Amino acid sequence: MSGPLQIIIGIAVLGWILVNQLRVRQFTARRLRVAGILGVVGLVEVASSAAAHPVSVVGWTLLVAGLVIGAALGLVRAATVKLWVRDGAVYTQGHALTAALWIVGIAIHIGLDLLARAIAPSADAVDASSVLLFIAVSLGVQGLVTMQRARALPGARVLAGVRG
């Protein structure tokens, strides 16, 4: 996939995530599947880029640093999501801070891409191709933490049989 197409797909996925994060939704463990699917696609993209272009240690370090930051932001975002139980089902809704943290995360990812381009040009393609992997890691951590919070809610019987 080309660079501009990756950016367009990344923006579309982020827009879809933001809309879904801000509206009231029932929380189910199936929501984590989206993170898994994005993660697989992201890994394929990174692997393809790495196979086509040798990557320096600095490049891999920047990629891993970005994923760690994405995971940390997912942890923080999970705390911003409002949870409640209605008829045994858990509902969620993020707010402005949830959305702002997504935007901050993408800005950091872009900053790391630019840094990679400047100090480790061999890593540019790999770091630029990692946006879906970044989103997957961040969304996955947010989902797992939200699931743990949901399980602690009195009357939340929906997630009782799901391991996390």
C-alpha positions in Angstrom: 0.0 0.0 0.0 1.3 3.4 -0.9 2.1 6.2 1.6 -0.8 8.5 0.7 -3.3 5.5 0.7 -2.0 4.5 4.2 -2.6 8.1 5.4 -6.2 8.1 3.9 -7.0 4.8 5.5 -5.5 5.9 8.8 -7.6 9.1 8.8 -10.7 7.1 7.9 -10.1 4.6 10.7 -9.4 7.3 13.2 -12.6 9.2 12.2 -14.6 6.0 12.6 -13.0 5.4 16.0 -13.7 8.9 17.2 -17.4 8.8 16.2 -17.8 5.4 18.0 -15.9 6.5 21.1 -18.1 9.6 21.6 -21.5 8.0 21.1 -23.4 5.7 23.6 -22.7 2.1 22.8 -23.2 -1.2 24.5 -19.8 -2.7 25.5 -19.2 -6.3 24.5 -16.0 -8.2 24.2 -16.5 -8.3 20.4 -15.4 -4.7 20.4 -11.9 -5.9 20.9 -12.0 -7.8 17.6 -11.6 -4.5 15.7 -8.3 -3.9 17.5 -7.3 -7.5 16.6 -8.1 -7.0 12.9 -6.4 -3.7 12.7 -3.4 -5.2 14.5 -3.1 -8.0 11.9 -3.4 -5.6 9.0 -0.9 -3.3 10.7 1.6 -6.1 11.3 1.4 -7.1 7.6 2.0 -3.5 6.5 5.0 -3.1 8.8 6.4 -6.5 7.7 6.0 -5.7 4.1 7.7 -2.4 4.5 10.5 -4.0 6.5 11.0 -6.6 3.8 11.3 -4.0 1.1 13.6 -1.6 3.0 16.3 -2.4 5.6 15.5 -0.8 8.9 18.1 0.5 11.4 18.0 -0.2 15.1 17.0 3.5 15.6 14.1 2.9 13.3 12.9 -0.1 15.2 13.4 1.7 18.5 11.2 4.6 17.3 8.5 2.2 16.1 8.5 0.4 19.5 8.5 3.7 21.3 5.5 4.8 19.4 3.6 1.6 20.2 4.4 2.0 23.9 3.1 5.5 23.8 0.0 4.3 22.0 -0.5 1.7 24.7 0.0 4.3 27.5 -2.6 6.6 25.9 -5.0 3.7 25.6 -4.7 3.2 29.3 -5.3 6.8 30.1 -8.2 7.0 27.6 -9.9 4.0 29.2 -10.1 6.1 32.4 -12.0 8.8 30.5 -14.8 6.6 29.3 -18.0 6.7 31.3 -19.5 3.3 32.1 -22.9 2.3 33.4 -25.1 -0.7 33.6 -28.7 -0.8 32.2 -30.6 -4.1 32.3 -27.4 -6.0 32.9 -25.7 -4.6 29.8 -22.7 -2.3 30.1 -22.8 0.9 28.2 -19.9 3.3 27.4 -19.4 6.8 26.2 -16.2 8.8 25.8 -16.1 12.6 25.8 -14.0 15.5 24.6 -10.9 14.3 26.6 -11.2 10.8 25.1 -11.2 12.3 21.6 -8.4 14.8 22.4 -6.2 11.9 23.6 -6.7 10.1 20.3 -5.7 13.2 18.4 -2.6 13.7 20.7 -1.7 10.1 20.0 -1.8 10.4 16.3 0.1 13.7 16.5 2.9 11.9 18.5 2.9 9.1 15.9 3.3 11.6 13.1 6.1 13.3 15.1 7.9 10.0 15.5 7.5 9.4 11.7 9.1 12.8 11.0 11.8 12.1 13.5 12.5 8.8 11.8 12.7 10.4 8.4 15.2 12.9 9.8 17.5 10.7 11.8 16.9 7.2 10.4 15.9 7.5 6.8 16.0 3.7 6.4 13.1 3.5 9.0 10.9 6.0 7.3 8.8 3.5 5.3 8.3 1.1 8.3 7.4 3.9 10.7 5.0 5.5 8.2 3.3 2.1 7.6 2.7 1.5 11.3 -0.3 3.8 11.8 -2.8 1.0 11.8 -0.6 -1.0 14.2 -0.4 2.0 16.5 -4.2 2.5 16.4 -4.7 -1.3 17.1 -2.4 -1.3 20.1 -3.9 1.8 21.6 -7.5 0.7 20.9 -6.7 -2.8 22.3 -5.3 -1.5 25.5 -8.2 0.9 26.0 -10.6 -2.0 25.3 -9.0 -4.4 27.7 -8.9 -1.8 30.5 -12.5 -0.8 29.8 -13.5 -4.5 30.0 -11.8 -4.8 33.4 -13.6 -1.7 34.6 -16.9 -3.0 33.2 -16.6 -6.3 35.0 -16.3 -4.4 38.3 -19.7 -2.8 37.9 -22.5 -4.2 40.0 -25.0 -6.0 37.8 -22.8 -6.3 34.8 -23.6 -9.8 33.9 -22.9 -9.5 30.1 -19.1 -9.9 30.4 -19.1 -12.6 33.1 -17.9 -15.4 30.8 -15.2 -13.5 29.0 -11.6 -13.7 29.9 -9.4 -10.7 29.6 
